[in-house]
Structures are given as C-alpha cells and as structure tokens.
Amino acid sequence: MINPAWTRFSFPPRWHYDILHALDHFQDAGAARDERLCEAMEIVKKRRKEDGRWVLQNRYPGKVFFEMEKLGQPSRWNTLRALRILQWWERSQRPGTPRTKVDTGEA
C-alpha cells in the first residue's frame, strides 16, 4: 500500500482517495475481477466487524449541515459501499478461476 491513509474509510470521502472509494468505482463500472485488487479486498474484508458492519475511521474537515455518523462507530454508508464491493467481487469470480486467499478468508 503506497499510502496508509488510503486504508482509513471515510464518509463522505470528499475529494480524498481511499481504497473503499476506489473499489466502489470498479464495482460501479462492472469491471472484471483483477487480481491486482486482492490486497485492497483483503483490507476491506479484515475491517468488517463481527456484527457485519464497517466503522467510520476518518472524517475530513469541511462544512456539514448535520452529523450523520460518529467517528469510530458503525457507519451505514461505509457498510453499504463495502457490501456493494463484496457482492461485485463475488459476482465477478470467473468459472474455473482458482480462488484466492481473499475468497476463502484465509490469512
């Protein structure tokens, strides 16, 4: 990972980059699975809490009209984005393609 800040999931991401934001672009485009994304997918899967949600890890400064989520608490928006990404990843598994550590949950 080039920049550790990219592993902190924020919402709204504003103009900042993080792997959740990047992977969401891939899933939105309906891109085929690319094994170069495995490291990012492993991070997304590891960040999932026991209750199935992801937390708000970072907040960027800027004007907000109301606070939707608290830092360090489960994030509805990050959870929505992460679940969309995981569904895309599973759908994009090509038949006959060997399963990766990300797919099997192995460390």
Beta strands, then each sheet from edge to edge (+ up, - down):
strand 1: 54-55
strand 2: 74-75
sheet 1: 1+ 2-
end
